[in-house]
Amino acid sequence: MYKALNIHPVNHGTRKADKNGFCGPAVISALTGLTTMDCSRLIRAFSQREAVTGTTTREVQNALGACGIRMSQLAESNVSGFERNITLARFLKISSQWRQSRVFLIDAGNHWQLVQGRRFVCCQTEAVVGFKHPRVHRRSRVRGVWMLTVSEGLRMPKELLEAKKTQKKREMERKSALQKKKKLLTLCNQHNFEVECRDDLWDREGESHYSLYFDRSCEKIIGDREERGENNFERYAWGLDEALKKALEMIELKKTL
């Protein structure tokens, strides 16, 4: 037995970080109530892409399936007069009685859109509107139509929960790295050090190569100790933690001057 499924306005949340303005996340949002950015995270969980700007049928199907929504493609034989590349306006006209309150996902004009009865929503309208709204491109050509159903009700996708957990972990790591970088630069300014980062701080390995340079008095002590073969000081470091450790070692060394 199928449960009722309805379309709603696209949810962009209350913050800029909640918004994705493309049509794939928008139609998922209009069905589930999730923010468009959460819908983007859900799509990325299946596609492994860095950003969602366009979506394939499989990506949308996987994301909707994780929410408990099933996509069933409408064949040309299901509706009298339905044929390939029919205009959206023509399709809406010939299917008016058959559609009733069912929800349909339509790919027309390289753009995802939702129709329920005489109601329409997509990323361009954002609100649920009628077919005569100026942002409903009625002359666009229909490439595919899917009927959407739910059998056990909508559910929160576990893939989204995992994606949000991963995102939160990355944000915490980024915040920690920024704090360490700020501390390193503060120490350099206070003790007349210089630090050079050869790689991007956010490279894939997560660690960058740092070189530390000191004032002449410190460099002389390092040179003298190296000549005597004692306490060789390595001025190169991998990652912020090691660079901070080297800077603190040099601060202790300066106390002996």
Secondary structure, 3 states (H helix, E strand, C coil): CCECCCCCCCCCCCCHHHCCCCHHHHHHHHHHCCCHHHHHHHHHHHHCCCCCCCCCHHHHHHHHHHCCEEEEECCHHHCCCCCCCCEHHHHHHHCHHHHCCCEEEEEECCCEEEEECCEEECCCCCCCECCCCCCCCCCCEEEEEEEEEECCCCCCCHHHHHHHHHHHHHHHHHHHHHHHHHHHHHHHHHHCCEEEECCCCCCCCCCCEEEEECCHHHHHHHHHHHHHCCCCCCCEEECHHHHHHHHHHHHHHHCCC
